[in-house]
Amino acid sequence: MEHVTITPSILYVGTPVALLVTENPDGTANLAPMSSAWALGQVVVLGLGPEGQTAVNLAVRPELTINFPSPDLWPEVERLAPLTGRDPVPSSKPRHRYEPDKFAAAGLTPAPSGRVRPPVVAECPVRFEATAAAVRPDAGGEFVVIEARVLRVHAATDVVVPGTQHVDPARWSPLIYNFRHYFGLGDELGHSFRSETPRVWASAPSKGL
Ligand SMILES: Cc1cc2nc3c(=O)[nH]c(=O)nc-3n(C[C@H](O)[C@H](O)[C@H](O)COP(=O)(O)O)c2cc1C
């Protein structure tokens, strides 16, 4: 395999899209798409621009929900892309416009959470209620790194292996952000020796099979 060295402006090699819901100063909900998120046990580490309304909200009101849309929701996600809940729009976001009701703008529906004040996104099959346990600048000084402790997980019944605590990977696909293009997952290739859901569990055929 031959390689060249390149200097891409972004390093999104394919990460799930998450929709973060946080509480604005007036008690309304802000909804924002992001993809710099990964799980560390029961903590989700989030990377956010410091000037977005989401980071501003989390610095003072740490409760949030982390909602994972399925691939068919990419148009709703992209409708949120040029919007910010920050008013006035910061100069670092010259291509964004202020939108106070991003749920309506996206065509998505808020639904009550159980343990935190911000709502979840009704259309998302997998969603977490969480609290920002740590909010700090990243090493480069450009972003904020948030460690969000997950308090409760919601999963649509049709992506749960019946009678278990497991999400069925044959039935669930995240929406993947791949160098700013949206993808779903392809066919299953195999599973880890640590899988708690080997194919015998799956009551539906694997995606694409
Ligand atoms: C698919 C997608 C992924 C994004 N990922 C991130 C991210 O990981 N971190 C971030 O700060 N902004 C990310 N953004 C940009 C934010 O959504 C954008 O800054 C937005 O203004 C945040 O809204 P807010 O200002 O209301 O918080 C992403 C946008 C899209 C559409």
The ligand as an SDF file (V2000), in Angstrom:
LIG
                    3D

 31 33  0  0  0  0  0  0  0  0999 V2000
  -22.6200   16.2470   12.0750 C   0  0  0  0  0  0  0  0  0  0  0  0
  -21.9960   17.3760   12.8510 C   0  0  0  0  0  0  0  0  0  0  0  0
  -20.9990   17.1130   13.7630 C   0  0  0  0  0  0  0  0  0  0  0  0
  -20.4440   18.1600   14.5200 C   0  0  0  0  0  0  0  0  0  0  0  0
  -19.4970   17.8580   15.4550 N   0  0  0  0  0  0  0  0  0  0  0  0
  -19.0880   18.8200   16.3090 C   0  0  0  0  0  0  0  0  0  0  0  0
  -18.2500   18.5000   17.4080 C   0  0  0  0  0  0  0  0  0  0  0  0
  -17.8960   17.3440   17.6150 O   0  0  0  0  0  0  0  0  0  0  0  0
  -17.8760   19.5110   18.2500 N   0  0  0  0  0  0  0  0  0  0  0  0
  -18.3000   20.8100   18.0590 C   0  0  0  0  0  0  0  0  0  0  0  0
  -17.9680   21.6810   18.8460 O   0  0  0  0  0  0  0  0  0  0  0  0
  -19.0980   21.1340   17.0140 N   0  0  0  0  0  0  0  0  0  0  0  0
  -19.5160   20.1640   16.1580 C   0  0  0  0  0  0  0  0  0  0  0  0
  -20.3640   20.4830   15.1310 N   0  0  0  0  0  0  0  0  0  0  0  0
  -20.7350   21.8990   14.9430 C   0  0  0  0  0  0  0  0  0  0  0  0
  -21.8060   22.3460   15.9360 C   0  0  0  0  0  0  0  0  0  0  0  0
  -23.0050   21.6580   15.7210 O   0  0  0  0  0  0  0  0  0  0  0  0
  -21.9880   23.8360   15.7760 C   0  0  0  0  0  0  0  0  0  0  0  0
  -20.8640   24.4540   16.3490 O   0  0  0  0  0  0  0  0  0  0  0  0
  -23.2380   24.4220   16.3900 C   0  0  0  0  0  0  0  0  0  0  0  0
  -23.2060   25.8020   16.2220 O   0  0  0  0  0  0  0  0  0  0  0  0
  -23.3980   24.1220   17.8630 C   0  0  0  0  0  0  0  0  0  0  0  0
  -24.6600   24.6440   18.2750 O   0  0  0  0  0  0  0  0  0  0  0  0
  -24.7750   25.5750   19.5710 P   0  0  0  0  0  0  0  0  0  0  0  0
  -23.9790   26.8110   19.2850 O   0  0  0  0  0  0  0  0  0  0  0  0
  -26.2300   25.8610   19.6920 O   0  0  0  0  0  0  0  0  0  0  0  0
  -24.2020   24.7810   20.6970 O   0  0  0  0  0  0  0  0  0  0  0  0
  -20.8950   19.4860   14.3260 C   0  0  0  0  0  0  0  0  0  0  0  0
  -21.8820   19.7430   13.3740 C   0  0  0  0  0  0  0  0  0  0  0  0
  -22.4380   18.7020   12.6540 C   0  0  0  0  0  0  0  0  0  0  0  0
  -23.5270   19.0080   11.6680 C   0  0  0  0  0  0  0  0  0  0  0  0
  1  2  1  0
  2  3  1  0
  2 30  2  0
  3  4  2  0
  4  5  1  0
  4 28  1  0
  5  6  2  0
  6  7  1  0
  6 13  1  0
  7  8  2  0
  7  9  1  0
  9 10  1  0
 10 11  2  0
 10 12  1  0
 12 13  2  0
 13 14  1  0
 14 15  1  0
 14 28  1  0
 15 16  1  0
 16 17  1  0
 16 18  1  0
 18 19  1  0
 18 20  1  0
 20 21  1  0
 20 22  1  0
 22 23  1  0
 23 24  1  0
 24 25  2  0
 24 26  1  0
 24 27  1  0
 28 29  2  0
 29 30  1  0
 30 31  1  0
M  END
$$$$
